Structures are given as C-alpha cells and as structure tokens.
Amino acid sequence: MSEQNPYAAPETDPVLVMPSTGSLALATPSERFFGAFMDGLVGLAVAIPVWVVFYFLGVFRSFEEMGRIGFGFTLLLTVIHFPIYMAIQWKFLKATGQSIGKKLAKTRVATMEGRKPEINDLVFKRYAFVTGISLVPVVGSVLSLVDVLLVFKSDRRCLHDMVAGTQVVKFPPGEVIP
C-alpha cells in the first residue's frame, strides 16, 4: 500500500482556477484594489478644490482645523463632493459599467448574469451606499472595513456588490459587453 505524504511537493504544477460566473473571470483582489485606488485619486482631485474653496471662504482658519470638522460639515462636504464625483464617472459607468479606476484596472461591474448594470443601480446601490455607510460615526468605519474585506471570499463580492446585485469581472480589451 502506498502512503501519500501530505507535505511532499506536488508532482505537477497546480492550476490556479479562478472562480467565475459563466465565462466571466472575476477580478482579483489586487485588480479591485488598484481600481479603487485610482478612483480614490479621482475623488481626491475633486475634494481638494472643494476644501480649498472652503478655506478661502474662511470656513477653516487653517488646514489643521480641517481634520477636526464635525458630522454636519462632513455631511455638507459629501453632498457637494458626491454629485461632482459621480458626474465625472457617469459617462464611463453608463457606457461600460466601468469607473475611471476600473477602466485602468481593466475590470468592469457586471450583474450576476454578466450584463452591464443599470446606471441608477451603480450610482445608488453601489456608490451612494458605500458613501452613506461611511458617514455613520464608528459603525460606518466598521462597516466600511467589513465591506472591503469581503473581497477575499471565494465569490469576491464586497458588501456593496451584494447590495447592488453586482460583481466585478475582468474586462480585457476588445471584449463585448452583453
């Protein structure tokens, strides 16, 4: 009887099987991180001018004071920032289900059936949901952390994906969106 050593190196190269839905390959956590990071830079490019305007209007006496703003002012900044950010992303989201970051990461948002989601679902169920929960003191920070950590599950869907009924998939150049 041959005994198999569970600690022995494999005799063949293991094949990495990507979890996927149908013919769509799910985006890797690193692809999703890169896309989110790039979208964060887009958001920062919107936020900085808003902060500068408030600074010159005298709302802040120093840039240090900006770190101590209250909930009401955070809400006001969000009400100003979110529509501007969405206006920048709108064309891309509507056309291909990609934000600027997802375009750079060569990924896109798809429904569970692989189709391009409706723009309103993207804006309100994905982006507004994440923005809204992040505003809730303490609980929002915890939920935001849980949201992003869920990307490490086998289906790679974050909390905002589950709320919107979406997934993030690879989108190689030349692929046609169903």
N, C-alpha and C positions, 0 to 999 in steps of 0.2 A: 504494500500500500504506500503510495507516495504522499508525503506530507508537504503541504504548501507553507512556505514561510511568509507570514503576512508582512514582514518587514523587508523582504527582498525587493530589489528594484524591479520594475516591470520589464518583461521581456520585449514588449513592443511599445512604441510611443503612444501614450494615451491621446485620444482625440478629444479636443475641447468641444463639447456640444453646447451651442448657445441656446438657451431657452427661447422659443419663438412662438408666435401665433401664426399659424399658416405658413406662408412663405416669407413673412416679415421677420427679420432678425432684430431682437431687442437691442437697444443702445446699451453699451456698457456703462457701469457707474462712472468711469473716467470720462467717457464721452459726454455723459449728462453733466458731470461737474464742470467740464470745460465750457459747455454751452451756457450753463448757469452763471459761471464766472464772467463770460463775455457779456451776457445780459446784465449782470451786475455793473459792469463798466458802463454800459449804455445808461442804466439807471443813475449811476454816479454823474455821468455827463449831463443829465437832466437836473439832478439835485443840486449840484454846485452852483449853477447860475441862480437857482431859486434861493439858496442860502445867501449868496452874495447880494441879491436884491434886498432881502430882509435885513441884512447887515447895514447896507447903505441907507435904508429907510429908518434906521435907528432902533429896530426891534431888538437887536443884540448890541451890547456895548463892546463886546469882544468875542473873538472866535471861541475862546474858552467857555464863555457863557452858553454857547450853543449846545454844549454837552449836558447842560442842566435844564433843558426845556421840559415843560410839563406835558401831560397827556393831551390837553386841549390843543396846545400848539403843535404837537406831533400829529394829531388828527388833521389840523389845518394844512400842515405841510403835505400830508398824504393826499388830501382832497385836491391840492394843487398839482402834486407830482404825478399821481397815478394816471389821470387823463392825458397828460403830456407824454408820459412813457408809453401808454397804450396807443396814442396817435402815431408815435414813431414806429411801433411794432405792427400796427394794424395791417398795412399793405402785405407784409410778409406772412402774417398769421392767416389772413384771409385767402391769399393765393395758394399757399402750400402747407399751412399748418406749422410753419417754422417761424421762430423768432430770429432776430439777428444772430444771437448766440447759437441757436440750433442750426442755422444755415452754415455758420463757421465750423460747427462740430459735425456737419453732415448727418444730422439727425432731424426727425420731424415728429410732431404729435400726430397720433392716429387714434381712431376709435378702436374698440376691441375687435371690430370686423375689418380693420385695416384702412378704413376710409378717412378722408380729411374731416375733422370735426367742424361743426358749425362755429362761426366766429364768436357768436354770443356765448356758446359753451366754453370756448377757450378763454375769453375775457372774464366772464363772471364766475365760472365754476373752477377754473384753474388759477388765474392771476388774482382776481379780486378776493377769492377765498384765502389764498396764502397771505395777501396783504392784510386782510381783515383779521385773521387769527394772530398775526404778528403784532397787532396793535394792543391786544389784551395784555395788561401787565401780568408778569410772571407766567401765567398759564399760556400765554401766546408764545413765550420763549420756549417753553417745554414742548408745546405742540409743533412749533417750527422745527425743533430738533428732531422730534419723532417723525415728522413729515419727510425730512431728507434722509434719515437713517433707514427708512423703509425701502430705499433703493437697493439695499443689499439682500432683499428677499429674492426667491427664485424667479418671480414674475417681474421684478424690478420696478414695480409700481409704487410711487410715493402716495401719501395721503391725498394730495391734490389730484393725482391721477385717478384714484378710486372715486373721489367726489365727482369728477368730471366724466368718468367712464372712458378714460383715455389711457394710452401707453406711449412711450417714446421709443421710436424704432430707428434703425439705421436708414439713411436716405442717400444712397450712392448717386453720383451724377448720372443723369440720363434716365433714372427710374421714373415711371409714370405713376401718378397718384390715382388710385381707384376712385 
